[in-house]
Amino acid sequence: MITAIVFVHVDNDRIPEVAEQIAAIDGISEVYSVTGRIDLIAIVRVASFDDVAPVVADALAKVPGVRQTETHLAFRAYSRHDLDATFSIGISD
C-alpha cells in the first residue's frame, strides 16, 4: 500500500466544496481542512506507486478551485494508536 500526503491550496471561498469533491475521488481516504499556509491535506492510499499520478495529477489537481498541490510520499507509518493496540493484544485490564 502506498500512502501519499497532498498539500492542497484552494480558492478561499471554495474550500468546503473542493474538499467534498476531493474526498469523493477513488484513492483518497481522507481530506482535512487545516490551519496554516495550506488549505487542505488529502491522504491518498493506493496499491502501487503508479496509481498515485492518476489520483493526484489526473483527478485531484483538476478539481475546480484547486490552485496548487504538493505531494509527499510516505516511507513508513508510525502511529501511537497502532503501537498501543499491538502491545495490548491478549492483555486484559
N, C-alpha and C positions, 0 to 999 in steps of 0.2 A: 504494500500500500504506500503510495506517495502522498505526502501532505505538503501543500503549499499555502503560505500565508500571503494574501494580497492586500496591500495598502491601496485604498481607492480614494481619489479626490473627485468630488462630485459638485455640481452646481448647488449652492447652498439652499436654494428654495425647493430642491427636488430630492433631498436626502431620503425621506421615508419611502417615496415611490420607487426610487432607484434601488434601495435596499431590498424591497419586496421583489422587484424584478430579478435582482441578482440571486436572491435566495431560491427562486424558482428554477434556476439553471441546474441541469443534471451535472453532478460532480461538485457542487457547492454544498457543504454540510452545514455551515453557519455563516451568518453575517452579523457583525456588531457595529453599532453606531458608537463612536468613541470621541473623546476629547483630544485636543492637541492639533498638530499640523495636518492630520489626515481626517477624513470624514467617516470612512467605513473600513472595517477589516473583514475580509472574506476568507473563509477557510475552505480550501479545495482538498478533497480526498478522492484520489483516482487510483486505478490499478497499476498504471505504469507511467514512466516519465513522458512517453509520447502522448499520453492523454491530457497532460497539463495545458499544452498550447491550444487545443480546441476549446477548452473551458475558459481560459483566460483571454487569449487573443481573439478567438473567433466568436465568443459569446459575451463574456463579462465586459470587455473593453468596448463593445459595440452597443451596450445599453445606453439609450439616450439620457444624457445628463452626466455620464462618466467623462471626466476631463483627463484623468491620468491614472495609471496604475503602476505599482512597483511590487514585483513578485519575489518572494523569498522561499526557497525550498528547504524543508526540514530534513536534517540528517538523522536525528534521534529525538524521541519524545521522552520527557521526564515529567512525571505527574505525582504529586504528593498523594492524591486520591488513589492512584494505582498502586503506589508503594504501600499505603495503609491497607488496602484490600489484600495485597499479596501476603503481608505479614500477619493478617488476622485469619487466614484460612485455617479452619479446624480448631480455632481457639474460641471458646465461649466466655462471655463476661460473667 
